[in-house]
Amino acid sequence: MSVPPVKKQVIVNASQARCFAVFTEGIDRWWPREHHIGKAPLAREVLEPRLGGRWYAISTDGSECDVGKVLEWEPPHRLVLAWQINADWQYDPDFITEVEVVFTALGEKQTRVDFEHRNLERYGVRALDLRNQIDKPGGWQGALEKFAAEAEKP
């Protein structure tokens, strides 16, 4: 079964380098607090800024919950992340869909951010349902809007 990827695009009034840095090292400043699968509330979202880096959350009780890892690291142009959250909204080290983010400078202080969450057919019979969940306004679109607002701050 073929399942189309979730694709989004935002224009951000900030430099390409700033956008890349806020998306990666600054992920905790914009990541929606309700997008968390840990047992306790989210205290901090972390993306280690390097190839092979971990993507994980730290809960208020100090526990850690993996989300995925960095598959490709090309600052300030491109980033590919492994999203290792299965159809039951649990981390699974043997499951991977991919999130690719491309940062294209449109000028000194404007960047187009192209986002794609792909390989969703790997969710099997639940693929369309999962795609619909992450494509809701409160899903990736809402997260990207929060990212853009954070990147545009002085």
C-alpha positions as CSV (number, residue, x, y, z in Angstrom):
1,M,0.0,0.0,0.0
2,S,1.4,3.4,-1.0
3,V,0.8,6.2,1.6
4,P,1.8,9.7,0.6
5,P,4.2,11.5,2.8
6,V,3.2,14.5,5.0
7,K,4.7,17.5,3.3
8,K,4.7,21.0,4.8
9,Q,6.4,24.3,3.9
10,V,6.9,27.5,5.9
11,I,8.6,30.8,5.0
12,V,10.5,32.1,8.0
13,N,11.8,35.6,8.4
14,A,15.2,34.5,9.7
15,S,18.5,33.5,8.2
16,Q,19.1,30.0,7.0
17,A,21.7,29.4,9.7
18,R,19.4,30.6,12.4
19,C,16.5,28.5,11.2
20,F,18.7,25.4,11.2
21,A,20.1,26.1,14.7
22,V,16.6,26.8,16.1
23,F,15.2,23.7,14.5
24,T,18.0,21.5,15.9
25,E,19.8,22.8,18.9
26,G,16.8,25.0,19.9
27,I,14.2,22.2,19.5
28,D,13.2,22.5,23.2
29,R,12.1,26.2,22.6
30,W,9.4,25.3,20.1
31,W,8.5,21.6,20.5
32,P,4.8,21.3,21.5
33,R,4.7,20.1,25.1
34,E,1.7,17.9,24.3
35,H,3.7,16.0,21.7
36,H,5.3,13.6,24.2
37,I,5.0,9.9,24.8
38,G,6.7,9.7,28.2
39,K,4.9,8.7,31.3
40,A,5.5,12.1,33.1
41,P,5.1,15.6,31.5
42,L,7.7,16.8,29.1
43,A,10.5,18.8,30.8
44,R,12.9,19.1,27.8
45,E,13.1,18.0,24.1
46,V,16.7,17.2,23.0
47,L,18.2,16.7,19.5
48,E,21.9,16.1,19.7
49,P,23.5,18.3,16.9
50,R,25.5,15.7,15.0
51,L,25.3,12.7,12.7
52,G,24.1,9.8,14.8
53,G,22.9,12.1,17.6
54,R,20.0,11.0,19.7
55,W,16.5,12.7,19.6
56,Y,14.9,12.2,22.9
57,A,12.7,13.8,25.6
58,I,13.4,14.3,29.3
59,S,10.3,14.0,31.5
60,T,9.7,16.0,34.7
61,D,10.5,12.9,36.7
62,G,14.0,12.7,35.1
63,S,13.2,9.7,32.9
64,E,14.3,9.8,29.2
65,C,12.2,8.7,26.2
66,D,13.8,8.2,22.8
67,V,12.1,9.6,19.7
68,G,14.7,8.8,17.1
69,K,18.2,9.8,15.8
70,V,20.0,12.0,13.3
71,L,20.5,10.1,10.0
72,E,21.9,13.0,7.9
73,W,23.4,16.3,9.2
74,E,24.2,19.0,6.7
75,P,24.1,22.4,8.5
76,P,22.7,24.8,7.6
77,H,21.0,23.1,4.6
78,R,19.4,19.8,5.4
79,L,18.6,17.4,8.2
80,V,17.2,13.9,8.1
81,L,15.8,12.3,11.3
82,A,14.7,8.8,12.1
83,W,11.2,8.9,13.7
84,Q,11.1,5.7,15.7
85,I,7.6,6.0,17.1
86,N,5.4,3.1,16.1
87,A,1.6,3.0,15.5
88,D,1.0,2.5,19.3
89,W,2.9,5.8,20.0
90,Q,5.8,4.0,21.6
91,Y,9.5,4.2,20.8
92,D,10.6,1.2,18.8
93,P,14.4,0.9,18.0
94,D,13.6,-1.4,15.1
95,F,11.0,0.9,13.5
96,I,11.9,3.9,11.3
97,T,10.1,6.5,9.3
98,E,12.0,9.5,8.1
99,V,11.6,13.3,8.7
100,E,13.6,15.4,6.2
101,V,13.9,19.2,6.6
102,V,15.5,21.3,4.0
103,F,16.4,25.0,4.7
104,T,16.7,27.2,1.6
105,A,17.9,30.8,1.9
106,L,15.6,33.2,0.0
107,G,17.6,36.1,1.2
108,E,19.8,37.2,4.1
109,K,16.8,37.1,6.5
110,Q,14.3,34.8,4.9
111,T,14.3,31.0,4.6
112,R,12.0,28.5,3.1
113,V,11.7,25.4,5.2
114,D,10.5,22.3,3.3
115,F,9.4,19.4,5.6
116,E,8.6,15.8,4.7
117,H,7.6,12.9,7.0
118,R,7.9,9.8,4.7
119,N,7.9,6.0,4.6
120,L,4.5,6.1,6.4
121,E,3.5,2.8,4.7
122,R,5.7,1.1,7.2
123,Y,2.9,1.6,9.7
124,G,1.1,-1.2,7.8
125,V,-2.7,-1.4,8.1
126,R,-2.7,1.6,10.4
127,A,-0.7,3.8,8.0
128,L,-3.5,6.0,6.8
129,D,-4.8,6.6,10.3
130,L,-1.3,7.6,11.5
131,R,-0.8,9.8,8.5
132,N,-4.1,11.6,9.3
133,Q,-3.1,12.1,12.9
134,I,0.3,13.7,12.1
135,D,-1.2,15.7,9.3
136,K,-3.9,17.4,11.5
137,P,-3.5,21.1,12.1
138,G,-2.2,20.3,15.6
139,G,0.3,17.9,14.2
140,W,3.4,18.8,12.2
141,Q,1.8,22.0,10.9
142,G,1.3,23.3,14.4
143,A,4.8,22.3,15.4
144,L,6.3,24.1,12.3
145,E,4.3,27.2,13.1
146,K,5.8,27.2,16.6
147,F,9.2,26.7,15.2
148,A,8.8,29.6,12.7
149,A,7.6,31.9,15.5
150,E,10.6,31.0,17.6
151,A,13.1,31.4,14.8
152,E,11.7,34.9,14.0
153,K,12.2,36.1,17.5
154,P,15.0,38.8,17.8
